[in-house]
Amino acid sequence: MVKDLIHPIVCGLMRPIMLWLLESKPRCGYELMTEFMRLTGYKLQPGIVYPFLALLEKEGYAISRFVERGKRHVRYYSLTQKGENLLAKVKEFFNTSIKEVIVDLLKEGK
C-alpha cells in the first residue's frame, strides 16, 4: 500500500528533479539516473531520461556537448537561461502552491 502511494509521487517528481540536478552542473544521462536513485531510492529508466533531455534541448531549455571519456564520447547537458527560468517557475510552484500541504505532511505528532 505504501509503495502504491509513494511511487506516483516519485514519478511526478522525475522531471522537476532532473531539472534541479542540471542546475548545479552539467550532467550526462547516466549521472542523472545515478543521482536520482541516490536521492529517491527509485530507479530512473533510460526511456524516461533521454527523451526528456532531447526535448529540453529541442525546446531550448538545455544545451549539450560531447566530452571525451577514454575512448567514448559522453554527452553532457546543462540548462540554458530559458531552462533556468523554467526551473524557477517549478520552484515557485513548490514554494507557494503546494508548500503548505508538504509542510503539513512533514509535521510530526499529527
ChimeraX commands (.cxc) that place a marker at each C-alpha (Angstrom):
marker #1 position 0.00,0.00,0.00 radius 0.5
marker #1 position 2.79,2.45,0.88 radius 0.5
marker #1 position 4.54,1.81,-2.42 radius 0.5
marker #1 position 1.24,2.39,-4.25 radius 0.5
marker #1 position 1.08,5.86,-2.69 radius 0.5
marker #1 position 4.73,6.84,-2.98 radius 0.5
marker #1 position 5.53,5.59,-6.49 radius 0.5
marker #1 position 3.19,8.02,-8.31 radius 0.5
marker #1 position 4.62,10.92,-6.29 radius 0.5
marker #1 position 8.17,9.97,-7.28 radius 0.5
marker #1 position 7.08,9.56,-10.91 radius 0.5
marker #1 position 5.55,13.03,-10.85 radius 0.5
marker #1 position 8.78,14.48,-9.49 radius 0.5
marker #1 position 11.12,12.85,-12.03 radius 0.5
marker #1 position 11.27,15.78,-14.44 radius 0.5
marker #1 position 11.48,18.55,-11.81 radius 0.5
marker #1 position 14.28,16.64,-10.05 radius 0.5
marker #1 position 16.18,16.18,-13.32 radius 0.5
marker #1 position 15.91,19.94,-13.99 radius 0.5
marker #1 position 17.12,20.64,-10.46 radius 0.5
marker #1 position 20.09,18.28,-10.90 radius 0.5
marker #1 position 21.06,20.01,-14.15 radius 0.5
marker #1 position 21.05,23.36,-12.37 radius 0.5
marker #1 position 24.10,22.56,-10.25 radius 0.5
marker #1 position 26.40,21.28,-13.02 radius 0.5
marker #1 position 26.39,19.70,-16.48 radius 0.5
marker #1 position 25.44,16.04,-16.27 radius 0.5
marker #1 position 25.14,13.07,-18.58 radius 0.5
marker #1 position 22.05,10.85,-18.61 radius 0.5
marker #1 position 23.74,8.11,-16.62 radius 0.5
marker #1 position 24.71,10.57,-13.89 radius 0.5
marker #1 position 21.12,11.82,-13.71 radius 0.5
marker #1 position 19.92,8.25,-13.24 radius 0.5
marker #1 position 22.53,7.55,-10.56 radius 0.5
marker #1 position 21.79,10.74,-8.62 radius 0.5
marker #1 position 18.05,10.19,-8.85 radius 0.5
marker #1 position 18.47,6.70,-7.38 radius 0.5
marker #1 position 20.68,8.05,-4.61 radius 0.5
marker #1 position 18.18,10.78,-3.72 radius 0.5
marker #1 position 14.92,8.85,-4.00 radius 0.5
marker #1 position 15.74,5.15,-3.87 radius 0.5
marker #1 position 13.90,4.73,-7.18 radius 0.5
marker #1 position 15.46,3.74,-10.49 radius 0.5
marker #1 position 15.07,6.23,-13.29 radius 0.5
marker #1 position 14.75,4.46,-16.64 radius 0.5
marker #1 position 16.76,5.50,-19.72 radius 0.5
marker #1 position 13.47,5.57,-21.65 radius 0.5
marker #1 position 12.41,8.49,-19.43 radius 0.5
marker #1 position 15.74,10.32,-19.13 radius 0.5
marker #1 position 16.98,10.50,-22.71 radius 0.5
marker #1 position 13.72,11.56,-24.39 radius 0.5
marker #1 position 13.29,14.24,-21.72 radius 0.5
marker #1 position 16.84,15.52,-22.28 radius 0.5
marker #1 position 16.24,15.55,-26.04 radius 0.5
marker #1 position 13.02,17.52,-25.52 radius 0.5
marker #1 position 14.77,20.01,-23.23 radius 0.5
marker #1 position 17.42,20.55,-25.88 radius 0.5
marker #1 position 14.94,20.76,-28.75 radius 0.5
marker #1 position 12.84,23.36,-26.90 radius 0.5
marker #1 position 15.90,25.42,-25.93 radius 0.5
marker #1 position 15.84,24.63,-22.20 radius 0.5
marker #1 position 19.17,22.79,-22.30 radius 0.5
marker #1 position 22.27,22.52,-24.42 radius 0.5
marker #1 position 24.59,19.56,-24.77 radius 0.5
marker #1 position 28.21,19.00,-25.55 radius 0.5
marker #1 position 30.28,15.89,-26.00 radius 0.5
marker #1 position 33.14,15.19,-23.62 radius 0.5
marker #1 position 35.76,12.58,-24.38 radius 0.5
marker #1 position 35.96,9.91,-21.66 radius 0.5
marker #1 position 38.67,7.47,-22.62 radius 0.5
marker #1 position 37.58,6.03,-25.95 radius 0.5
marker #1 position 33.99,7.19,-25.52 radius 0.5
marker #1 position 32.28,10.50,-26.15 radius 0.5
marker #1 position 29.71,11.28,-23.46 radius 0.5
marker #1 position 27.00,13.89,-23.95 radius 0.5
marker #1 position 26.64,16.33,-21.05 radius 0.5
marker #1 position 23.60,18.54,-20.67 radius 0.5
marker #1 position 23.30,21.90,-18.94 radius 0.5
marker #1 position 20.43,24.33,-18.57 radius 0.5
marker #1 position 20.20,27.43,-20.70 radius 0.5
marker #1 position 18.79,30.69,-19.34 radius 0.5
marker #1 position 15.40,29.54,-20.62 radius 0.5
marker #1 position 15.85,26.27,-18.69 radius 0.5
marker #1 position 16.82,28.14,-15.54 radius 0.5
marker #1 position 13.67,30.25,-15.92 radius 0.5
marker #1 position 11.59,27.08,-16.26 radius 0.5
marker #1 position 13.16,25.64,-13.11 radius 0.5
marker #1 position 12.47,28.92,-11.29 radius 0.5
marker #1 position 8.78,28.56,-12.19 radius 0.5
marker #1 position 8.76,24.97,-10.94 radius 0.5
marker #1 position 10.40,26.08,-7.69 radius 0.5
marker #1 position 7.87,28.88,-7.36 radius 0.5
marker #1 position 5.04,26.34,-7.71 radius 0.5
marker #1 position 6.52,24.17,-4.97 radius 0.5
marker #1 position 7.26,27.16,-2.78 radius 0.5
marker #1 position 3.78,28.67,-2.97 radius 0.5
marker #1 position 1.03,26.45,-4.30 radius 0.5
marker #1 position 1.86,23.18,-2.60 radius 0.5
marker #1 position 4.32,24.17,0.11 radius 0.5
marker #1 position 1.66,24.40,2.82 radius 0.5
marker #1 position 0.47,20.85,2.10 radius 0.5
marker #1 position 4.01,19.44,2.11 radius 0.5
marker #1 position 4.96,21.26,5.32 radius 0.5
marker #1 position 1.80,19.95,7.00 radius 0.5
marker #1 position 2.53,16.40,5.82 radius 0.5
marker #1 position 6.03,16.58,7.28 radius 0.5
marker #1 position 4.91,17.75,10.73 radius 0.5
marker #1 position 5.45,15.20,13.43 radius 0.5
marker #1 position 2.88,14.32,16.03 radius 0.5
marker #1 position -0.23,14.92,13.96 radius 0.5
marker link #1:1,2 radius 0.2
marker link #1:2,3 radius 0.2
marker link #1:3,4 radius 0.2
marker link #1:4,5 radius 0.2
marker link #1:5,6 radius 0.2
marker link #1:6,7 radius 0.2
marker link #1:7,8 radius 0.2
marker link #1:8,9 radius 0.2
marker link #1:9,10 radius 0.2
marker link #1:10,11 radius 0.2
marker link #1:11,12 radius 0.2
marker link #1:12,13 radius 0.2
marker link #1:13,14 radius 0.2
marker link #1:14,15 radius 0.2
marker link #1:15,16 radius 0.2
marker link #1:16,17 radius 0.2
marker link #1:17,18 radius 0.2
marker link #1:18,19 radius 0.2
marker link #1:19,20 radius 0.2
marker link #1:20,21 radius 0.2
marker link #1:21,22 radius 0.2
marker link #1:22,23 radius 0.2
marker link #1:23,24 radius 0.2
marker link #1:24,25 radius 0.2
marker link #1:25,26 radius 0.2
marker link #1:26,27 radius 0.2
marker link #1:27,28 radius 0.2
marker link #1:28,29 radius 0.2
marker link #1:29,30 radius 0.2
marker link #1:30,31 radius 0.2
marker link #1:31,32 radius 0.2
marker link #1:32,33 radius 0.2
marker link #1:33,34 radius 0.2
marker link #1:34,35 radius 0.2
marker link #1:35,36 radius 0.2
marker link #1:36,37 radius 0.2
marker link #1:37,38 radius 0.2
marker link #1:38,39 radius 0.2
marker link #1:39,40 radius 0.2
marker link #1:40,41 radius 0.2
marker link #1:41,42 radius 0.2
marker link #1:42,43 radius 0.2
marker link #1:43,44 radius 0.2
marker link #1:44,45 radius 0.2
marker link #1:45,46 radius 0.2
marker link #1:46,47 radius 0.2
marker link #1:47,48 radius 0.2
marker link #1:48,49 radius 0.2
marker link #1:49,50 radius 0.2
marker link #1:50,51 radius 0.2
marker link #1:51,52 radius 0.2
marker link #1:52,53 radius 0.2
marker link #1:53,54 radius 0.2
marker link #1:54,55 radius 0.2
marker link #1:55,56 radius 0.2
marker link #1:56,57 radius 0.2
marker link #1:57,58 radius 0.2
marker link #1:58,59 radius 0.2
marker link #1:59,60 radius 0.2
marker link #1:60,61 radius 0.2
marker link #1:61,62 radius 0.2
marker link #1:62,63 radius 0.2
marker link #1:63,64 radius 0.2
marker link #1:64,65 radius 0.2
marker link #1:65,66 radius 0.2
marker link #1:66,67 radius 0.2
marker link #1:67,68 radius 0.2
marker link #1:68,69 radius 0.2
marker link #1:69,70 radius 0.2
marker link #1:70,71 radius 0.2
marker link #1:71,72 radius 0.2
marker link #1:72,73 radius 0.2
marker link #1:73,74 radius 0.2
marker link #1:74,75 radius 0.2
marker link #1:75,76 radius 0.2
marker link #1:76,77 radius 0.2
marker link #1:77,78 radius 0.2
marker link #1:78,79 radius 0.2
marker link #1:79,80 radius 0.2
marker link #1:80,81 radius 0.2
marker link #1:81,82 radius 0.2
marker link #1:82,83 radius 0.2
marker link #1:83,84 radius 0.2
marker link #1:84,85 radius 0.2
marker link #1:85,86 radius 0.2
marker link #1:86,87 radius 0.2
marker link #1:87,88 radius 0.2
marker link #1:88,89 radius 0.2
marker link #1:89,90 radius 0.2
marker link #1:90,91 radius 0.2
marker link #1:91,92 radius 0.2
marker link #1:92,93 radius 0.2
marker link #1:93,94 radius 0.2
marker link #1:94,95 radius 0.2
marker link #1:95,96 radius 0.2
marker link #1:96,97 radius 0.2
marker link #1:97,98 radius 0.2
marker link #1:98,99 radius 0.2
marker link #1:99,100 radius 0.2
marker link #1:100,101 radius 0.2
marker link #1:101,102 radius 0.2
marker link #1:102,103 radius 0.2
marker link #1:103,104 radius 0.2
marker link #1:104,105 radius 0.2
marker link #1:105,106 radius 0.2
marker link #1:106,107 radius 0.2
marker link #1:107,108 radius 0.2
marker link #1:108,109 radius 0.2
marker link #1:109,110 radius 0.2
view
